Every structure is written in structure tokens, then in C-alpha cells.
Amino acid sequence: MIIVTGATGALNGVTVDRLLDELPPSDIGVSVRKPEHAQQLADRGVRVRQGSYNDPAALRHSFADAEQVLLVSSSDVTADVNAQHRTAIDAAVEAGAQRILYTSSHGTGFNTPYPPLAINAAAEQHLAESGVAWTALRNGFYGDLSQLLGPWQATGTIAKPADGPFSWVDRRDAGEAAARILTSDEPFDGPVDLTPPTSVTLADFAEQASELSGRHVERIVVDDEKWVVGEIAAGVPEAAARFTLAMFQATRSGHFAQPGLTLSRLLGREPRSIADQLAAEQFVKTR
Ligand SMILES: NC(=O)c1ccc[n+]([C@@H]2O[C@H](COP(=O)([O-])OP(=O)(O)OC[C@H]3O[C@@H](n4cnc5c(N)ncnc54)[C@H](OP(=O)(O)O)[C@@H]3O)[C@@H](O)[C@H]2O)c1
């Protein structure tokens, strides 16, 4: 049985959907904080059990019978996420899982400007010490395009701090690749980079947005501190603005830059390009 946490979230929700394309529902279980949010999965025959990274006993119960457990990286900003990840990994070991997978990120390592990279490095270290086979799905950078680019459709500009090349994946592709790894006969041991064959910059997004919209979209580089001041004036908490700034700083130092071929190989096609993703977003906005 494959047990997935974070299945009521965006990334691992896609993974469960893609697993259901390939496996009988009785081979799949989910461990979710709110089972009522997973009713659709229960209706399809997926085993739904309650589990939270703050509750080891509930996790052990929800991981029972698992050959493989896929752990989402916690999004709980109010918690000690390192402790949560250790709790989840230990519960999977205690439940007898033969392989533990974890949604890590490309560029993971200690001593980086972007805090999630060190959190993922700590989780990977705990996995390596767990004594159980493990796989870190080092996804390229992803997220909502509106957050990455700002309101370019209204302003005709992408006004953000300086960036460097970064690997940008469509979350649907990352979720699908995880399902392929979970159902593969090939062992994927340790860190696996899931990045597209080419990295991009915000200037590339501006170019593609210009082509798509038929009008010039300008990439404007904003001074770091001026950008933070502007975000705070727009109502963003300073800590959140500085967190995002750290992401841009990480791209400048190449933390998200290495392209890869494993993602394409797993998908059996090219990953969705930034043009595909911008077009999909445009379609949603104009419906
Ligand atoms: N590589 C990247 O660029 C990138 C970008 C954004 C995020 N991430 C990371 O990747 C993860 C998945 O991304 P996403 O887009 O799927 O985010 P998401 O939609 O916010 O999903 C996060 C999932 O984590 C679950 N979760 C949070 N805290 C938990 C806890 N204490 N115990 C058990 N489950 C918990 C949530 O449960 P509920 O459904 O109950 O809320 C949710 O299902 C995020 O959590 C974040 O750590 C990576």
C-alpha cells in the first residue's frame, strides 16, 4: 500500500490523482489533517485516516500497512517544522514502511539564503539516518504565477527584485513525477532532482507574457530594500516580504539553476513550459 500525506493539498493531491490512474484505490491510503476534506477520495475507495505531524500516534495508525509513505514538507509556518518532519519520518519507520519519500526542493542544503532549503536538508539528513530506504523528490521551484510575477496583466510590468536563473516547474508535473516514482520498479534512492531541461529568469517570463498578451510586458528590477518597503506599504507583513526576497536572492546565487532530464524521462514528455503555464493561467482568468 502507498500512503500519502498532504493529499488535501495541491502537490500531493495531484500525486494521488495520478496514482489513481495507475493503481486500484485499495492500494492507496491518505493521511490527512481533516478527513472531511478527503471525502471525494474516500468515495473512490481510497483509505482515508486522520493524521497530523503533531500527533505521532495518529500518524502511526494512518501509516499502517504502508510499503511506501510519501511525506509532504510541512507548510505549517507557526510550528517547528523540523520537529514535525522528524516526527513524520519516525512514525513511518515505526509503522514498518519499506521506503519513505519526501517532497524536498531543488537547491536543498544548509547555509543557503532561503530558509526552506535548510529545512529540507535537515529532513533529508533525518531520512538518511532512519535506516529505511528513502527518496527526496527535489522539485524545481513552483507556485502561483500571480505571486511570482505580480499583476503583470494590469500593469504591463514584472517589477520584482533582481533574480538569477531558476528551475521553474508546473506543480502538476511535479505531482505526476512523484506518482511515477512511487509506481516504478526502478529504485530511486536518495535525492532526485525534478527540474526541467532549461532554467528561466523573470525576463524570460516577461518575454513569454509579451508574446501571449500581444503587448510589451517590461521586466523592471526593483532595489531589494525599496521592494520590501513597497510590499509593506501594500499590506504584506515584513517577515513575509523578506522571506520572498530571500527566494530572489537564492536565485541570484544559483540555488535553483541546475536543469535536469529526470523529470522529462519520468513524464515521458517535455514538462509544461512557462509559456504553457502562462497560457493556462490566462485561460483561467478569462473564463
Ligand atoms: N518547491 C517549491 O517551490 C515549493 C513551493 C511551495 C511550497 N513548497 C512546499 O511543498 C509543500 C507542498 O506544496 P503544496 O503546493 O501542495 O502546498 P499546500 O497546497 O499548502 O499543501 C500543503 C499540505 O501540507 C499539509 N500539512 C501542513 N502542515 C501539516 C501538518 N502539521 N501535518 C500534516 N500535514 C500538514 C496540509 O494539510 P491540510 O490540507 O490539512 O492543510 C496540505 O495538505 C508545501 O507544504 C511546502 O512545504 C515547495
The ligand as a MOL file (V3000), in Angstrom:
LIG
                    3D

  0  0  0     0  0            999 V3000
M  V30 BEGIN CTAB
M  V30 COUNTS 48 52 0 0 0
M  V30 BEGIN ATOM
M  V30 1 N 9.4620 23.6100 -4.3070 0
M  V30 2 C 8.7590 24.7270 -4.1860 0
M  V30 3 O 8.9590 25.6710 -4.9170 0
M  V30 4 C 7.6680 24.8530 -3.1700 0
M  V30 5 C 6.7660 25.9030 -3.2810 0
M  V30 6 C 5.7340 25.9990 -2.3600 0
M  V30 7 C 5.6510 25.0610 -1.3310 0
M  V30 8 N 6.5580 24.0580 -1.2480 0 CHG=1
M  V30 9 C 6.4880 23.0330 -0.1790 0
M  V30 10 O 5.8220 21.9150 -0.7480 0
M  V30 11 C 4.6920 21.5450 0.0640 0
M  V30 12 C 3.5380 21.1240 -0.8130 0
M  V30 13 O 3.1730 22.2160 -1.6150 0
M  V30 14 P 1.6580 22.4800 -1.9620 0
M  V30 15 O 1.6770 23.4250 -3.0860 0
M  V30 16 O 0.9250 21.1910 -2.0850 0 CHG=-1
M  V30 17 O 1.1600 23.2210 -0.6240 0
M  V30 18 P -0.3010 23.1650 0.0330 0
M  V30 19 O -1.3610 23.0980 -1.0010 0
M  V30 20 O -0.3320 24.2780 1.0240 0
M  V30 21 O -0.2900 21.7710 0.7980 0
M  V30 22 C 0.4470 21.5480 1.9750 0
M  V30 23 C -0.0880 20.2860 2.6020 0
M  V30 24 O 0.6540 20.0340 3.7920 0
M  V30 25 C -0.2660 19.6170 4.7880 0
M  V30 26 N 0.2600 19.9240 6.1010 0
M  V30 27 C 0.6700 21.1150 6.5640 0
M  V30 28 N 1.0160 21.0160 7.8480 0
M  V30 29 C 0.8040 19.7300 8.2090 0
M  V30 30 C 0.9450 19.0020 9.4270 0
M  V30 31 N 1.3490 19.6130 10.5600 0
M  V30 32 N 0.6390 17.7040 9.4310 0
M  V30 33 C 0.2190 17.0770 8.3130 0
M  V30 34 N 0.0380 17.7150 7.1320 0
M  V30 35 C 0.3310 19.0250 7.0940 0
M  V30 36 C -1.5150 20.4350 4.5070 0
M  V30 37 O -2.6310 19.8320 5.1220 0
M  V30 38 P -4.1170 20.4760 5.0080 0
M  V30 39 O -4.6220 20.0850 3.6290 0
M  V30 40 O -4.8670 19.8560 6.1200 0
M  V30 41 O -3.9440 21.9820 5.1280 0
M  V30 42 C -1.5740 20.3910 2.9910 0
M  V30 43 O -2.2510 19.2460 2.5400 0
M  V30 44 C 4.3960 22.7510 0.9420 0
M  V30 45 O 3.8800 22.3130 2.1720 0
M  V30 46 C 5.7370 23.4320 1.0720 0
M  V30 47 O 6.4480 22.9070 2.1930 0
M  V30 48 C 7.5490 23.9270 -2.1500 0
M  V30 END ATOM
M  V30 BEGIN BOND
M  V30 1 1 1 2
M  V30 2 2 2 3
M  V30 3 1 2 4
M  V30 4 1 4 5
M  V30 5 2 4 48
M  V30 6 2 5 6
M  V30 7 1 6 7
M  V30 8 2 7 8
M  V30 9 1 8 9
M  V30 10 1 8 48
M  V30 11 1 9 10
M  V30 12 1 9 46
M  V30 13 1 10 11
M  V30 14 1 11 12
M  V30 15 1 11 44
M  V30 16 1 12 13
M  V30 17 1 13 14
M  V30 18 2 14 15
M  V30 19 1 14 16
M  V30 20 1 14 17
M  V30 21 1 17 18
M  V30 22 2 18 19
M  V30 23 1 18 20
M  V30 24 1 18 21
M  V30 25 1 21 22
M  V30 26 1 22 23
M  V30 27 1 23 24
M  V30 28 1 23 42
M  V30 29 1 24 25
M  V30 30 1 25 26
M  V30 31 1 25 36
M  V30 32 1 26 27
M  V30 33 1 26 35
M  V30 34 2 27 28
M  V30 35 1 28 29
M  V30 36 1 29 30
M  V30 37 2 29 35
M  V30 38 1 30 31
M  V30 39 2 30 32
M  V30 40 1 32 33
M  V30 41 2 33 34
M  V30 42 1 34 35
M  V30 43 1 36 37
M  V30 44 1 36 42
M  V30 45 1 37 38
M  V30 46 2 38 39
M  V30 47 1 38 40
M  V30 48 1 38 41
M  V30 49 1 42 43
M  V30 50 1 44 45
M  V30 51 1 44 46
M  V30 52 1 46 47
M  V30 END BOND
M  V30 END CTAB
M  END
